[in-house]
Amino acid sequence: MKNILLSNSGSTRESDTLDVPDYDAREIVGRIYRDHLKPRWRILAVAIFTMVFVASTTGAIPFLMQRAIDDIFVNRDAGMLYFLPIAVLVIMALRAAAEYVSRVTEAYLGSRIIADLRTQMFEKLAMSDIGWLQTTHSGRFVSVFMTDVLVVNAAAVQTLSGLAKNFLQVLFLVGAMFYMDWMLATIVLCMLPIGVWLMQLQRKRTRSSVRRTLQETGDLGSIVTQTLQAIRVVKAYHREAQETTRARAIIDRTLEYMMQTKRMRAASGPVAEGLSGIGIAGAIFYGGWQGIYGDLTLGHFSGFMTAAMLVYQPIKSLAQLFNTLQEGLVASSRVFAILDRDSLVSERPEARPLAVSGGGITFDHVDFSYRDGTPVLRDFHLNIPAGSRVALVGPSGAGKSTVVNLILRFFDPNEGKILIDGQDLKQATIASTRLASALLTQDPVLFDDTVRANICYGSEGASDEEIEAAARAAGAHEFIEKLEEGYDSPVGESGNALSGGQKQRIAFARTILRDAPILLLDEPTSALDAEAEATIQTALDTLLQDRTVVMIAHRLSTVKKADMIVVMKDGAIVEMGKHAELVAAGGLYAHLHRTQFADSVEDIATYGPNGSAQPAEQ
C-alpha cells in the first residue's frame, strides 16, 4: 500500500517509504493494552480503582446537597448539622488522596509507554534493512520517534484515562439523576444523541488534519537535519535565506493544519455547553412547574440540579478528549507502521552461525535490484579465493558498492546465491555473517564518544593493551597521546573534534582490532593527504596479509597490487585479470587507466600513450 505524502515543496508526491495503514481504533487500543498496560496490571488496577472511587464520590455530592437542604434548612435537624460537614470532609479527603494516586499511576504508565515505544522503535530501526532506511528521510523517523510517541502517550493514558474517568463520573451522576427523577433526567439528556452525532462528523476531519500536521512535522525535521549536516555548503553558497524560506513554507503549512485541528477542538466545548444549556433550561422549566403545581421539594430539585450541573463538565471534557483521541489514533498508526514493517533481510529460524575458515567468497549467478526495480547486478558470477586481494573497478553505477553490500548482507539477492567458504549467507545468522567482515570506507564514521570507545566499537571486550596496539598499527597512537585526555578524549559529534586524517586512523584502528577474516575496503585513503595516506597504506599492507580482501577502487593507482582486478559495467563483469594484462588488452580498464594517467610520465613510459604495455628493452 502506498501513502500520499507532502513533499518539501508543497506538492503531493507518491512515496512508499513510510507507508501508514489505517489501523482500526479498537486494534490500536487493544494493542496498547496488551503490550504495555496488561504487563503492569497491578498498577493499572490501582489506577482503575482510584478512578472509580473519584467518580463515585462525585455521584455522592448531589445526595449530600439534597440532605443538607431538606434536613438542615427545611426540617431544622441539628444532628445533620454536625454529621454532614464531617461526612463531606471525609469524602473529599479520600477523594483527594485517590485523585493523587490516580494521577501518579497514570503518569507512570504513560512514561513507561513512551519508554517502551521508543525502545522498540529504536531497535526496529537499528534492525531494519538498510535500503529502507536510506530511502526514507531521517527527519520523518525523528518526528515519529520524538513527537508521535508523545501523542500516543496522550491518547493511551491521559486521554483514555480521562475518557474513563469522565465517563464514570457521567455514569454515576446520570444514575443519581435518574434515581432522583427520571423525567428531569430525560429532559436534561435529550440533546446528548445530537452531540454524539456531531462528534462522529468531526472525527474524519480531525484525523485528516492531524495526519497532515504530523507529516509536515516530519518534513520539517528532514530539512533541519539536512541543513545542519550540510551547513558548510549552505553558508559557502550563501543559501541561508533560501533554506529559511523553504523551512518557513513547511512551518506555515504545519500551522494551517494545526489550526484546523485546534478550531475543531475549540468548537467541541461550546457545542457541548450549548446542548447542555438546552437540556438544563428544559429541566428548570419542568422542575419549576412541578415545584409550583406538584410535590417537588426544594432539596430534591437542588440535589438534582447539582447533579445536572456537575455532569456538564465531564460531558464537555469527553467532547474535547474525543478530538485528542483522534490525534492519538493517527500518531499510533504512524508508530505501529514502523514497528510492524517486515525487514527485507530476515533471519531464517533454522539459520546457523557462519563457520569461516579462509574467507573465500562466491557470487553464484546473482541478480539484484533495489526497491525501484532497476537491475543493478545481472547474472553476476564471481569467485574470490580465500586470502586473495580482489579490486572492483568500473564507472559510477556499475554495481561495485552493491557487491560489498551483498557480502555484508545489507541486502539479499533476487536470484542466485552468495557463499562464504561454501555456505549460503541466507542459511547463516546475520550476526555471524557481519562479524566475518570488517568494513573501512573513505568517509570514516565516528560516534559522539571517546577515542577508546570508537576504536573498540564492535570489539567491546578488548583490553587497553589491544586497543593501544591497534592504534599503533594504524599510526594513531602518537596523536591520541597528545590529546588532552588521551584515549578518553571525546571525539565530538561525527568526530568533529578531529581532523579528517585522525578520524580515518581511528576508524582504521577499529578495523584492525576487529581482526575479521574478510576485509572490505572502499578507497579508505582517497580523502587523505599524502603523509596520512602513506602512513595508513603502510599499515594496510600489513593488515591485508592472510585475509580475503575486496576493495572498491576509484583510483587505479591503488589496485596494482591486487591478485585480481574485476572490471564492472552496468552490473556485469566485462573484464578480469591483473593490472598489466588489462592495460595491454585495451578494453574498459585500459580506457579508465588512460583517463586517469594521461599526464603520468611513469605510466606513459611503462604502458605507452595509448595505455598499451610497452615491450621491455632488450
N, C-alpha and C positions, 0 to 999 in steps of 0.2 A: 504494500500500500504506500502511496506517495502522498506527501503533505505539501500544501502551498504555503511557502514562507515568504516574508517580505525581505527583499534584499536591501543593502545599504543605500541604494539609490532611490528607493521608494517604490519601485515597480515590483510586481509579484514575479516570482520565479519558481519553477518546479524543482524540488530538492528531495532526494531520497536518503539524505544523510542523517536527518533527525526525525524519523517517522514517528508520529504520535497517534496511536489508535485512540478511538473514542471509547474509553473504558466506561462500563456501566457503574452508576453511583453505588449500587449495592455491592458490586465486586470490589470497589475501592475501599469502602468502609469495612467490608468483611476481611479484606486482606490486611488492613491496618490493625484490626482487632486480632486476627490470627497470628500475625508475625511480630507485633510489637506490644500489644496490650495483654493478650492471653498469657504469655510467659511471665508477666508481672501481675498475675490475677489477684494476689493478696492486696497489693497497693490499689489496684483497680476496684476491688471490693470495698476498701476503705473510702475511696472517692465516691463510689455509688451510694454507700450507706450515708455519708455525710450530706450528699446532695438530697437524698430522700428526706433526711431529718430536717434540713433547712427548708425544704418545700413544705413539709408537714407543719412546721411552726408558722409558716406564712398562712396556711389554711386555718390555723387556730385563732389568728388575730380577729377576724370578724365575729367569732363567737364570744371572745373576751369583750369586744366592743358592745355587743348586744347585751351581755350580762351587766356590764358597767352601767349602761343607760337604764335598763329596766330595773335592776336590783338596787343600785345606789341612788339614782336620781328620781326614779318613779316610785319604787317601793320603799325607799329610805332604809335599806338594810345595812346596818352599821357593821355587821360581821363581814360583808363583802367588801367594805371599805378597806379592811386590813388584808383580806385574802387576795383580792385581785392584783394590787400593786406587787405583792410578793410573788404571785404567780407569773406576772409579766416579767419581773426581774430575773427569775429563774429561767424562764423560757428564752428570754433574749440573751442571757449569759451563755446558755447551752448552744443557742443558735450561733452566737459569735464564735465560740470555740469550734463548732462544726464547720463554720464558714472558713475559718483559718486552716483547719486540717484539709478541707476540700481544695482550697487554692494551692496549698503546698503540694499535695499529691498530684494535682493537675499539672503544676509546673514541673514536677519531677518526671511525670510520664511524658510531657511534651518535650522536655530536654533530652530524654532517652530516645524518643522517636527521631529527633534531629540528629543525635549522635549515631544512631543505628543506620539511618538512611544515608548519611554522609559516608560512613564507613563502608556500607555496601556499595555505594556508587563509586567511591574511590577504588575499591577492589575490582569492581566491574570494569572501570575504565583502564586500570592497570593490566587486567587480564584480556581486554578486548583485542581483536585483530588490528594490526597497525594500519591497514588500509582504511578502515572506517574512521579511525582517529585522525588520520592525515587529511581526509576529505571533509571533515566537519570542523567548522570554525571553533576554536578553543573557547571563544567568548560565550558560545551557547552552552558548552559544558559548565563553565564557571557560573553562568547565570542560573542554570538548573541546580548546581551544587550549592550555591550560596543563597539565592533568592527563593527559588521554588520550594526548597525544603522548608524554609521558614513559613511559607504559605501553607504547606501541607501540615505543619505543626499547628497553625492557627485553626485549620479545618478539623484536624484529627482530635485535638484535645480541647483547645479553647472554644471552638465553635460547637463541636459535638457535645462537650460538657455543658456549654451554655444552652444549647438546644435542649439537652436532657434536663438541666436544672430549671429552665424557664417552663418547659413542658410540664414538669412535675408540679411546679407552682400553679400553673394554669389548671392542671388536673385537680389538685386539692381545692383551689379556690372555686372552680366551677362546681365541684362536688358540694362544697359548702353552700354555694348559691342555690343549687337545685334542692338541697336539703331544706334550706330556709323557705324558698318559694319558687316552684318550678316555672310558674308563669312569668315572673320577673326575670328569671334566668334565661328563659327562651327569648324574651324581648331584647335583653342585653346582647345575646349572642347571635341574633338573627342575621347580622351583617357579616358574620365570620366566613360563610361559604364564598362570598364575593371577594374577600381578602385572599383566600386560598387560590381562587381562580386568577386573580391579578398577579400573584407571586409566580404561578405557573407560566403566565405570559411573559414575565420578566426573565425567567430562567435562561432561555436560549440567548437572549440579547446579552445578559451578563456574562455567560460563558464565552461568547464570541469576543467581547471587548477585553476580557481578561486574557484570553488566549493570544490576542494580538499584542497586548501590553507585554506579556512575558516574552513573546518572540522578538519584539523590538528591543527589550532589555538585553536579550542575548546578542542581537546585532550590535548594540552599543558596546557591550563587553568585548566583542570581537574587534571593534575599531580601537578601543582603548588599548587592548593588548597589542594589536598590530602597530599602533603609533608608538608605543613605548619601546617595542622591540626594534623599530626602525627609526628611532628618534634622531640618530646621526644623519640619516638620509633626509628625513623631514626638514631638519634645520639646514643641511647643506644645500638643499634645493629651495629653501625659503618657502616651505609649504605649510607653515603653522596655521595661517589664516584659512587655507583651503581645508585642512583637516578639521579645524574647528567648525567650519561651515557644514562639513559632512556630518560631524557628530551632532551639531545643533539640529539638523534636519531630522535625525532619528529621535533626539530628545523631544522635539516638538510633536512628532507623531506619537511618541510614548505618552506625552502629556495629554494629547487628544483622547487616546484610548482610556487613559486613567480617569479623565474627567467624565467620560461616558459611564464608566463603572461607578464613580462616586455620585453622579447625578441619579443613577438608578438606586444606589444605596440610600442616598439622601431622601428619595421620594418614598421609600418604604415606610419610614417612621410617620410622616404626615398622613399618608394614606391610612395606615392602621389607626392613627389618632382620630382622623375624620370618621372612619367607620365606627370606631368605638364610641365617639361622641353621639352618633345617631342612636346607637343602642342605649346609651345611658340616658339620653333625653327621653326616649320612649319609656324607660324604666321609671324615671322621675314622674312622668305624667301618670302612668298606671299606678305607681305606688302612692302618689298623692291622692289619686281618685279613691283608692282603697282606704287611705287614711281618713278621708273626709266622709265617704259613704259606706265604708266597710269596717272591718275589725283589725286592720293592720296597725300594730303598735309602733311607737317611735323607736324603741330599742330594736325591734325586729327590722324595721326599714333602715335604720342607721347601720346595723350589722351587715345587712345585705349590700347597702351602698358602699360600705367599707370594702367588702369583698369585690364588688364590681370595679371600684377604683384601683384596688390592688392588682386585679387581673389585667388591667390595661397595660401596665408597664412590661410584664413578661410577654404579652402578646406583641407589643411594639418591638421588643428585643428579638422575638422569634422572627419577625418580618425582616429585621436588619441582619440577623445572623444567617438567614436563608441566602442572602446575597454573598456573604462571606463564605458560606459553604460552597457555593458555585465556584468561587475563586480557588478554593482548596481542591475541588474535584479536577479543575483544569490543571493545576500545578501537579497534583498527584499523577495524572495521566502522563505528564512530561517526565516525571521521575521514574515511573514504572516502565515507560517506553525504553529508557536506558537500561534499567535493571533486567528487563525481560528480553533484551536483544540477544539473539544467538550469535556467538562468535563464528566467523567463517573458518577459523582454525580451532579445532576441538580435539581433545584427547580421547581416544577410544578406551572403553572400560578395561579391555584386555591389554592395554599398552604396557610394554616392559621397558626398563631402563636401557639406554643405548650402551652397548659394550664396545668401546673404542680401543682398538689396538694400534693400528698405524695411522688411521685417519684418511683412508682412501675414499674418494667421492665419485659417485657415478650419477649422471643425469641420463635416465633411460627413456629416450624419445618423449621429452616433456613438452607439453603445450600449456601455455599460461596466458591469461588476460586479466586485466584489472576490472574494476566494477563497471566501467563504461563498455566493456565487451571488446575493446580493441586488442587484437592479438599482440602480445609482446614477445613471447617465445614460440617458435613453430618447429615442432619435431626436433627439439634440441637434444642432441646426444653428445655427451662428453664424459670421458673417463679421466679422472685426476688420480694418478698413482699416489699411494701413501708416501709422505716425505718429500714430495716434489714441489717445485715452485711453478705456478701457472699464472700468467698475466693475461687479463682480459682487456682487449684493445678494440676500439671502434668509435665511430662517430656518436654524438649525443643521441640518445633514444634507441641505441642498438640493443639494450637489454642487459647491460653489464651489471648495474646495480640490482636488477631483478634476480640475477643468478645468486648474488650474495644474500639477498633477502630470502630466497628459497632455501639456501643452505641453513640459515638461521631459523627456518620455518616461521617466518613472519607471515607467509602465505603458503597455501598448498597448491600444487599444480592442478590444472583442469584435467589433464591426461598425462599418463606416464608416471614414472617413479623417480624419486631421489633417494639414493642409498649412501650410507656411510659404513664402510667396512662390510658391505653386503647386506646391511639391514635397512629396510624401508623406513623412512622417517615417520610415515603415518602410523606405523606399528610401534613406535617408540614414544616414551613420555616426552612431553615438551621440555620439561626441566632438564632432562639428561641430554637432549639434543642441543640445547643452547649452552649448557655447561661444557660441551665438547669443543666450542669455538670461542675465540676472542676476537673482538672487532675493534679496529683502530681506524678512525676516519680523519679526513683533512680538517674537519671542524670539531675540535675536541669539546666534549660535554663535561662540564664540572657542575657539582651541586653546591648549594649555599651551605657549606660545612667546612670542616678543617681540611688541611692538606692531607693529613693522615687518613681521615675518613674517605676522601676521594681516591686515594691510592688503593685502599683495601676494599673499595666498593665491589661487592661480589665475591670478596675473599675475607669475610669478616673475622674468621678465626686466625688470621695471620698475626704473627708475633711482630714486635717492634723491630727485631733484627731482620726479619724477612722483608718488612716494609722498607727499611733503610737500604737493604741490598737491592731491591727493585729500583729504588730511587737512584742509587749509584749507577746501576746498569743503564738507566735512562738518561744519565747526565743531569739529574735534577737535584741531587743531594747538596751540591755546593750552594745553589741559590736558595734552597729551602732553609739551610742553616743560617743564612743571612737575614731571613725574615724575623720579625720581632718575636714571635712565639714559636719559631721553628716549625716542626711538623704539626703543631697545634694551632697554627695561624689560620684564620678564616680566609677563604678564597673569594668571598663575596658572591652575589647573585650571578650565576653563569660564569663564575671565575673572573669577574670584572676587576678584582684587585690584582690580577696578574697580567703579564704580557702574553701575547699570542704564543711565543716560543715556550714560555714557562708552563702555560696551560697544556700545550702539546706534550711536553716532557712528563708532566704529571699523569696525563692520560696514557702515555706510553708505559710509565711505571706501573700503572694499573693493569695494563695488558701483560706485562712481564710477570707480575705477581699472580695473575690468573693461571699462567702455565698450562694453557689449553693445547691439545694436540693439533688443532686446526687454527690457523691464523688467517683472518680476513682483513685485508688492507685496502683502504680507499684513498690512495695517494696521500698518506699522512704527513708528508714533508713538503707538500706543494706550496703551502702558505707561509713557510718559514724563510728566514734569511739564510744566507749561505753558511754562516757559522753554526747556527742551530740545526740546519739540515745535515751538516756534516757530522755533528755530534750524534744525532738520532740515527742517521744512516749507519754509522759505525756500530751502534748498539743493535740496530735492526739486523745487521749481518750476523751477529752472534745469536740473536733470538731466533732467526729463521732456521738454524741448524736442527735437523731431525724433526721437522714439523711439516705438515702439509700446508702450503701457503697459496691462497688465492688472492691476487692483487688486481685491483682496478687501476689501470694506468691511463692517466690523462697526458702525462709527459713521457714520451717514448724513451727518454734517457734513463728511466728507472727500470726498464724491462729487459735490458741486455743480458742480465744475469739469470733470467728466468729459464727453467728447463724446457718450458713450452709456452709459446705465445698463441693465444686463441683470438683470432680477429673476427669480430661480430658485426653484422649489419642487418637491420630490420628483424632482429630476433633469431637470426640463424648464424651458424658458423660458416664463414666464407673462406677462411684460411687458417692453417695451423702449422707451427714449426718454430725454429729458432730465429733469432734476430737476423743473422746474415742470410739465412735461407729465404726468409720472407722478403727482405730487401732485394735480393737477387731475382726473386720471382716476378717483380714488377707489378704486383697486384695492389689491393687496397692498402695493405700495410706500407708498401713502398711509397704510395701516394701520401699517406699520412706522415711518414717519415720525411719525405721530401718537403712537405709543407712546413714541418716544424724546424727542419735543419737546413733550410735552403742557404742560410748565411753561415753555416758552421764549417769552417775550414777543415777541421779534423774529419768530419763526416764526408765532406765532398772528396777529400783526398782518399778516404777509405772506400766510399761507395760510389763515387762519381757524381757529376752534376745532375744526372737523371735518377739517382738512387740505386743504380746497378752496382753490384760489387765489382771492384777492380781486381785484376789478376795481380798476384804477388810478384814483385820484381825478382827476376832470376839472378 
